[in-house]
Amino acid sequence: MTETDPFRDPPPGEIAPHSEVRAGVPVEAGVLGRVVEKGALPVALGIVAAALILLMEVFLRYVLNAPTIWAHETGTFLCAAAFLYGGLLCVSRDSHIRVILVYQTMPPAIQRVLDVLISIASAAASGFFAWAAWMMVAKAVWMPAGGVRLERSGSAWDPPLPAYLKILLFLTLIAMTVQFAIYAVNQVRKLGSQ
């Protein structure tokens, strides 16, 4: 925001703005938010790669009658990874979905308190889901005897992409938990400075 008073009270019905945005993310997102923002382009290029792989597979299958055994699973993996990263990116930009029916009716000071409570609740929920994802990772990566064996797809190509996706889900949820916690701490500091 480029206003002279970043903590101004918005008109009724308007959501209180962030004090400042740097590198595409609110200052309250901290270093993690800026790192996540920088990783968005490579992930977006993964979606482009998935589209190109799909086009290539259509050509190979229906024009040359020579389909691959890897295109579908690779494209699915790239899109799933982008979807996971997209959730983390929304959190770092503080643009995740909120039910604002009640939020918008509150004065800006109450909205700032609600921001803290929402961040704490979201951090707890993300932490719970990270714990659940860890249980999936444990089954997808380790054998009951303790050795490492990555879960595979079971297709003709049979890559370990399901295990990789579960690991990515776990890491994404950990990062989301940390990002929500950073927001909560910085929002409390913002409350204290007003």
N, C-alpha and C positions, 0 to 999 in steps of 0.2 A: 504494500500500500504506500502511496506517496502523499499522504495527507499530513498536515502539520501536527495534528493531534491523533496519534494512532490509537489511543484509548478512548476516543470520543464515543458517546452513546449513540447507537444507530436509532433511526426512527422506529416506532413501534411496529412490530411484525418483521423487522429485518434482523437477520442473525448477526451477532457481534463479530466483527472481522478479526482476523489475526493481526497482531501488532506489526508484523513485518514478514515479507516473503523474500527468501534468498535462494538462488539456484533452483527455483521452481517449487520449493517447499516452505512451509511456515518455519520461522526461526525456532519455534517450540519443538520441531521435529529433531533438532540437534544434528550431530554429525551423521548418525545412522540414516536419517531422512535424506541427507544430501548424497550419501553413498548409494542408497537405493535408487534415487533419481538418476544418478549417472549410469546405473546398470540397466535402465529401461530400454535404451536403444538396442543393445545387443539382443535382448529378449524379443523386442519387436521385430528385429531382423530374422529371428527364429520363426516367426509367423510367416514372414515372406518366404523363407526357405521351405516351410511346410507347404505353402501354396505352389511353389515351383516344383516340389517333389510330386504333389498331386497332379499337376499338369503333365509332368514327365511320365508319370505312371499311366495316365489316360492315353497318352500318345503311344507308349510302349505296348500297352495292353490291346488297344483297339485299332491301331494303325499297323504296328509291326507284329502283333500277336506274340509278344515276348514280355509278359509281365515280370515284375521283380517280386522277390519274397520279402523285401524290407521296407518298401515305400509306405505302406499303410501304417505300420507300427511306428516308423520314424516320424511321420507327420502327426500321428496321434500324440506321441511323446512330446514333440516340440510345442504343439498347441496346449497340452496339459501343463507343461512347464510355464508357458506364458500366462496361462490362467492363474496359476499359483502366484507367480510374480506380480501379476496385476492386482491381486488382493493386497499384497504387501505394499505396492506402489500407492494404492488408494489410501492405505493407512498412513503412509509417510506424508502424503499430500493432505491428509485430514479431509479426504473427500469420500470416506466410507459412508454407507447408507445409515441414515438416522431417521427416526420417526420424529418429525419436528412439529407435529400438531400442537403439543403442549409447550415445547421448547420455544417456539416463536412468540407465544403469548406472554412469556416472562420478560421482566426487565433485563437489560444487559448484565447487570451485576449477578442476578440469579443464573443467567445463561452461563456465565463464567464458572460459577460453582457447579452447575450441571455438567459443564465440560470436564471438570476434574472427576466427578462421579462416573461419567460415561467412560472416561479413559481408564479408570480403575476397574470398572466392571468389564470392559473390553479386554484389559490385560488379564484379568482372572479367567475369562472365557477362553481366550487364546491359549493361556497356559494349560487349561484343562484339555483343550483339543490337542495341544502339543504332547501332553502325556498320553492321550489315546493314540496319537500318531506314532509315538515311541513304541507302544505295544505292537503296532503293525510292523514297524521297522524291525523289531526284535524277531518277529516270525519270518520276515522276508529276507533277513540277512544271516541269521545264525541258525545252525542245526541244533536240535535238542542236546547233542553231546558237546556243543560249544564251538565247533568248527564253523568257519565262514562258508556259506553257500548262498549265493544271491538267487532270489526267486526269479524264475524265467517265465516267458510268456506262453510257452507250450506250442508255439506255431512252428512252421517249417524252418524259419530263421532262428527262432528261440533265443532272443536277446534277453539280458537281465533288466530290461526297461521297467517292468513293474517294481522291482526293488529300488531302482534309481528314483522313480516317481515318489515312492513312499519316503525315501530319504529326503527328497526335495520338499515334500509336504511337511515333514518334521522340522526341517531347518527353517522353512518359511514361517511356520507357526511360532517357533522360538523367536525369530526376528520380529514378528508381529507383536508378541508378548513384550519384548524389550522396547519396541517403538511406542506401544501404548503406555508403558511405564515411564518412558522419557517424556511423553506428552503430559502425563499426570504430574510429574515432578515440576516440569517447566510451567504448567498451568497454575500449580500451587504457588510457585515463586512469583508468577505474574499477579496472582491475587494478593500476595503479601506486599507487593511493591505499590499497590494502588491505595 
